[in-house]
């Protein structure tokens, strides 16, 4: 794929970088969007009211994201000073892998431990993405940013979708795999995600090379410089109007995107839709998202990343409004197709547009703020949906509140 999609002499490094999306997207699909919300409601919160379990799920998402918010900018500046973005990526990826595998061993009804493992896995996933995004400027030239960013998301949709399809088959027919029931199959799927994430992360760590810093800096000095740089960066962002305005806009719109991704299955279950139908809808989103992400990369080349983002956001607003009033499973399927068409586009074009707006040599530091705002949105979105649902007693009003963001 990289050889046909890109025109560059460093296709091996580009492909290895993009392949990490193939690796960690298994967590985003099978765990975060798919089985964890389902299992959290039916297995770890059995007998609990729908609005209460939705609230607990929203709080777990929000708490994990809040930790990323507080740590991301400082970690980014430290990584820039040490030139160890890959090292930090390895650390967070390992945390995500271990905590995802740990979900297999959480007993029925123990929602607190399940939420803790899930929250730490999100921390590993989100923290790792900070440094993964920062490596983009090291593997792609400016003219390639839209396409390379889109390639990563496209591979993520394809890889995550393939493993998700396998896990869905395992859950629907556990006897084919020698498993006693669906609950066991879901727990085994968590182990499969951990293994997939670990194995397919290897190409990035082997093939993507970081340039060594001209000056060697010890960890203590890097931390001290990191705090100082963080203060300077906050001031500097205020003096970069385009960067500041983009970050403000991104903080608002990505909230709705992340909330829909994380809470869609829980919302569908609250409406009484069959769990099997919801899982099939997620599969549709994944496989529609693969070619659509690549198409949005080309669309960004033609009309510009900013215009492409606005097109995707207009579609998301329409989907959110429609979703609040839908009553049939076929509508959930149709909305899954529509979301698949734009989800990868808004994510990939946001990353590539921002990469053009930051000073050279400080990618991890500035992507720290980028990820901070993205995860701060995920602090507010699920919590907003959960609180509004509890206060109103209606999940429909809860999902409609996302439209305001």
C-alpha positions in Angstrom: 0.0 0.0 0.0 2.6 2.6 0.9 4.5 2.0 -2.4 1.4 2.7 -4.5 0.0 5.4 -2.3 3.1 7.5 -1.7 5.8 9.0 -3.8 8.9 8.9 -1.6 12.2 7.2 -1.1 11.4 6.4 2.5 8.4 4.1 1.9 9.6 1.5 4.4 9.7 4.0 7.3 6.4 5.5 6.2 4.7 2.1 6.0 6.1 1.1 9.4 4.8 4.3 10.9 1.4 3.9 9.4 1.2 0.3 10.5 1.1 1.3 14.2 -2.4 2.5 13.4 -3.2 -1.1 12.2 -1.9 -2.3 15.6 -3.5 0.0 18.1 -6.8 0.5 16.3 -7.8 -3.0 17.4 -8.2 -1.5 20.9 -10.3 1.4 19.5 -12.7 -1.0 17.6 -12.9 -4.3 19.6 -12.6 -2.8 23.1 -13.4 0.9 23.2 -16.2 1.1 20.6 -17.3 -2.5 20.6 -17.2 -5.1 23.3 -16.3 -3.1 26.4 -19.5 -0.9 26.5 -21.5 -4.0 25.8 -19.8 -6.2 28.4 -19.6 -3.3 30.9 -23.4 -2.9 30.8 -24.4 -6.6 30.7 -21.6 -8.4 32.5 -20.0 -6.0 34.9 -23.2 -3.9 35.6 -25.8 -6.7 35.4 -29.1 -5.6 37.0 -28.1 -1.9 37.0 -30.3 0.8 35.4 -29.2 1.8 31.8 -28.7 5.4 32.7 -26.5 4.4 35.7 -24.2 2.1 33.7 -24.0 4.8 31.0 -22.9 7.3 33.6 -20.3 4.9 35.0 -18.9 4.2 31.5 -18.8 7.9 30.8 -16.9 8.6 34.0 -14.4 5.9 33.2 -13.7 7.4 29.8 -13.5 10.9 31.3 -11.2 10.1 34.2 -8.7 8.4 31.9 -8.8 11.3 29.5 -8.3 13.8 32.3 -5.0 12.2 33.2 -3.9 12.5 29.6 -4.9 16.2 29.6 -2.8 16.9 32.7 0.3 15.0 31.5 0.4 15.3 27.7 2.0 18.8 27.2 4.7 18.2 29.8 5.5 14.7 28.4 5.6 16.2 24.9 8.2 18.8 25.9 10.4 16.2 27.7 10.3 13.9 24.8 11.4 16.7 22.5 14.3 17.5 24.7 15.4 13.9 25.0 14.5 13.0 21.3 12.9 9.8 22.7 9.4 9.9 21.2 9.7 6.2 20.3 10.7 5.4 23.9 7.7 7.1 25.3 5.5 5.5 22.7 6.8 2.1 23.7 6.1 2.8 27.4 2.4 3.8 26.8 1.8 1.1 24.3 3.0 -1.5 26.8 0.6 0.0 29.4 -2.3 -0.3 27.0 -1.4 -3.9 26.0 -1.1 -5.1 29.6 -4.3 -3.4 30.8 -6.3 -4.6 27.8 -5.1 -8.2 28.5 -6.0 -7.8 32.2 -9.7 -7.2 31.3 -9.9 -10.9 30.5 -9.4 -11.7 34.2 -12.0 -9.3 35.8 -14.8 -11.2 37.4 -18.5 -10.6 36.7 -20.0 -7.7 38.6 -16.7 -6.2 39.5 -17.3 -3.0 37.5 -14.8 -0.9 39.6 -11.9 -3.1 38.6 -13.1 -3.3 35.0 -13.3 0.5 34.9 -9.8 0.8 36.3 -8.2 -1.5 33.8 -10.2 0.1 31.0 -9.1 3.6 32.1 -5.5 2.6 32.3 -5.7 1.0 28.8 -7.2 4.2 27.5 -4.3 6.1 29.1 -1.9 3.8 27.2 -3.8 4.2 24.0 -4.1 7.9 24.1 -0.7 8.6 25.5 0.9 6.5 22.9 -1.0 8.3 20.2 0.6 11.6 21.3 4.1 10.4 20.4 2.9 8.4 17.4 1.4 11.7 16.0 4.6 13.5 16.8 6.6 11.1 14.7 4.6 12.0 11.6 6.8 15.0 10.9 9.9 12.8 11.1 8.7 10.4 8.4 6.8 12.5 5.9 7.6 15.6 3.9 5.2 18.6 4.2 3.6 17.8 0.8 2.9 14.3 2.0 1.2 15.0 5.3 -2.4 14.7 4.2 -1.8 11.4 2.4 0.5 9.9 5.0 -1.9 10.8 7.9 -4.8 9.4 5.9 -2.9 6.2 5.2 -2.4 5.6 8.9 -6.1 6.0 9.6 -7.0 3.8 6.6 -4.7 1.0 7.8 -6.2 1.5 11.3 -9.7 1.0 10.0 -8.7 -2.1 8.0 -6.6 -3.8 10.7 -9.0 -2.9 13.5 -11.9 -4.1 11.4 -10.3 -7.4 10.5 -9.6 -8.4 14.1 -13.0 -7.1 15.1 -14.7 -9.2 12.5 -12.8 -12.3 13.8 -13.8 -11.5 17.4 -17.5 -10.9 16.4 -17.5 -14.3 14.7 -16.0 -15.8 17.9 -18.7 -14.2 20.0 -21.5 -15.2 17.7 -20.3 -18.8 17.4 -18.2 -19.6 20.5 -18.6 -23.3 19.9 -16.6 -23.1 16.7 -13.6 -22.0 18.7 -14.0 -24.5 21.6 -15.4 -21.8 23.9 -18.3 -22.5 26.3 -20.3 -19.3 25.9 -20.3 -15.7 24.6 -19.0 -14.2 27.8 -15.9 -16.3 27.6 -15.5 -15.3 23.9 -15.7 -11.6 24.7 -13.0 -12.1 27.5 -10.8 -14.0 25.0 -11.2 -11.1 22.5 -9.6 -8.8 25.0 -6.5 -11.1 25.0 -6.5 -11.1 21.2 -6.4 -7.3 21.1 -3.5 -7.2 23.5 -1.6 -9.7 21.4 -2.4 -8.0 18.1 -1.4 -4.5 19.5 1.9 -5.9 20.8 2.9 -7.9 17.6 2.0 -5.3 15.0 3.7 -2.4 16.9 7.1 -4.0 16.2 7.6 -2.6 12.6 7.5 1.0 14.0 10.0 0.4 16.7 12.3 -1.4 14.2 12.0 0.6 11.0 11.2 4.2 12.1 14.4 6.0 13.2 14.6 9.2 15.2 17.5 11.6 14.6 19.7 11.9 17.7 19.7 15.2 19.6 22.7 17.4 18.9 23.1 17.8 22.7 22.8 15.0 25.2 20.4 15.8 28.0 19.9 13.8 31.1 16.4 13.0 32.3 16.5 15.4 35.2 17.6 18.3 33.0 14.9 17.3 30.4 12.2 17.5 33.1 13.5 20.9 34.3 13.6 22.2 30.7 10.2 20.6 30.1 8.5 22.7 32.7 10.3 25.9 31.4 9.4 25.0 27.9 5.8 24.3 28.8 5.4 27.9 30.2 7.1 29.3 27.0 4.9 27.2 24.8 1.7 28.4 26.5 2.8 32.0 25.8 3.9 31.2 22.2 0.6 29.5 21.3 -1.1 32.8 22.2 1.2 34.6 19.7 0.5 32.1 16.9 -3.1 33.1 15.9 -3.7 30.3 13.4 -2.4 27.6 15.7 -4.4 29.0 18.6 -7.6 29.3 16.6 -7.2 25.7 15.3 -6.7 24.3 18.8 -9.7 26.1 20.1 -11.8 24.8 17.2 -10.4 21.3 17.5 -11.2 21.2 21.3 -14.8 21.8 20.5 -15.5 19.6 17.4 -13.4 16.6 18.3 -15.4 16.2 21.5 -18.5 15.2 19.5 -16.5 12.8 17.3 -14.9 11.0 20.3 -18.1 10.8 22.2 -20.0 9.2 19.4 -17.2 6.6 18.9 -17.0 5.7 22.6 -20.7 5.8 23.5 -22.6 4.6 20.3 -23.0 0.9 21.4 -24.1 1.9 24.9 -26.6 4.3 23.4 -28.0 1.7 21.0 -28.4 -0.8 23.8 -30.3 1.9 25.8 -32.7 2.2 22.9 -33.3 -1.6 23.1 -31.5 -2.5 19.8 -30.1 -6.1 19.7 -26.4 -6.2 20.7 -25.6 -8.3 17.6 -27.0 -5.6 15.3 -24.9 -3.0 17.1 -21.7 -5.0 16.6 -22.5 -5.5 12.9 -23.1 -1.7 12.5 -19.6 -1.1 14.0 -18.1 -3.5 11.5 -19.8 -1.6 8.7 -18.2 1.6 10.0 -14.8 0.1 10.0 -14.8 -1.3 6.5 -16.5 1.8 5.0 -13.9 3.9 6.9 -10.9 2.2 5.2 -11.4 3.5 1.6 -13.1 6.7 2.9 -10.0 7.7 4.9 -7.8 7.4 1.8 -10.4 9.3 -0.2 -10.4 12.1 2.3 -6.6 12.3 2.0 -7.0 13.0 -1.7 -9.9 15.4 -1.0 -7.5 17.3 1.3 -5.1 17.6 -1.6 -7.8 19.0 -3.8 -9.9 21.4 -1.6 -7.6 21.8 1.4 -7.6 20.1 4.8 -9.7 22.9 6.4 -12.5 22.6 3.9 -12.5 18.8 4.1 -12.8 19.0 7.9 -15.8 21.3 7.6 -17.5 18.9 5.2 -17.0 16.0 7.7 -18.3 18.1 10.6 -21.5 19.0 8.8 -22.2 15.3 8.3 -21.5 14.6 12.0 -24.0 17.3 13.0 -26.7 15.7 10.8 -25.9 12.2 12.2 -26.2 13.4 15.8 -29.5 15.1 15.2 -30.9 12.1 13.4 -29.6 9.7 16.0 -31.6 11.3 18.8 -34.9 10.4 17.0 -34.2 7.1 15.4 -36.3 4.2 16.3 -35.3 1.3 14.0 -32.2 -0.8 13.7 -31.9 -0.1 10.0 -31.4 3.6 10.9 -28.5 2.6 13.1 -27.0 0.7 10.1 -27.4 3.7 7.8 -25.9 6.1 10.3 -22.9 3.6 10.7 -22.3 3.9 7.0 -22.4 7.7 7.0 -20.1 7.9 10.0 -17.7 5.6 8.3 -17.5 7.9 5.3 -16.3 10.9 7.4 -14.8 9.6 10.7 -11.3 8.9 9.3 -11.4 12.1 7.3 -12.0 14.5 10.1 -9.3 12.7 12.2 -6.6 12.5 9.5 -7.1 16.0 8.1 -7.1 17.5 11.5 -3.7 15.9 12.3 -2.2 16.9 9.0 -3.6 20.5 9.1 -2.2 21.0 12.6 1.2 19.5 11.6 1.5 22.5 9.2 0.8 25.0 11.9 3.5 24.2 14.4 7.2 25.3 14.6 9.7 22.8 13.2 11.6 20.6 15.7 9.0 20.8 18.4 6.4 18.3 17.2 6.0 16.3 20.4 5.6 19.4 22.5 2.9 21.0 20.2 1.2 17.6 19.6 1.1 17.3 23.4 -1.3 20.3 23.4 -3.2 18.9 20.4 -3.8 15.6 22.2 -4.5 17.4 25.4 -7.4 19.3 23.8 -8.6 16.1 22.1 -8.6 14.2 25.3 -10.1 17.1 27.3 -13.0 16.9 24.8 -13.3 13.2 25.8 -13.4 14.3 29.4 -16.5 16.5 28.7 -18.3 14.5 26.1 -19.0 11.2 27.7 -19.6 12.9 31.1 -22.0 15.4 29.5 -23.9 12.6 27.8 -24.1 10.5 31.0 -25.2 13.4 33.2 -27.8 14.7 30.8 -29.2 11.2 30.4 -29.4 10.7 34.2 -31.0 14.1 34.9 -33.5 13.8 32.0 -34.1 10.1 32.3 -33.7 9.8 28.6 -30.7 8.5 26.6 -32.1 10.4 23.5 -31.7 13.7 25.2 -28.3 12.6 26.4 -27.1 12.0 22.8 -28.7 15.1 21.6 -26.6 17.2 24.1 -23.5 16.2 22.1 -24.8 18.3 19.2 -24.1 21.5 21.2 -20.4 20.6 21.1 
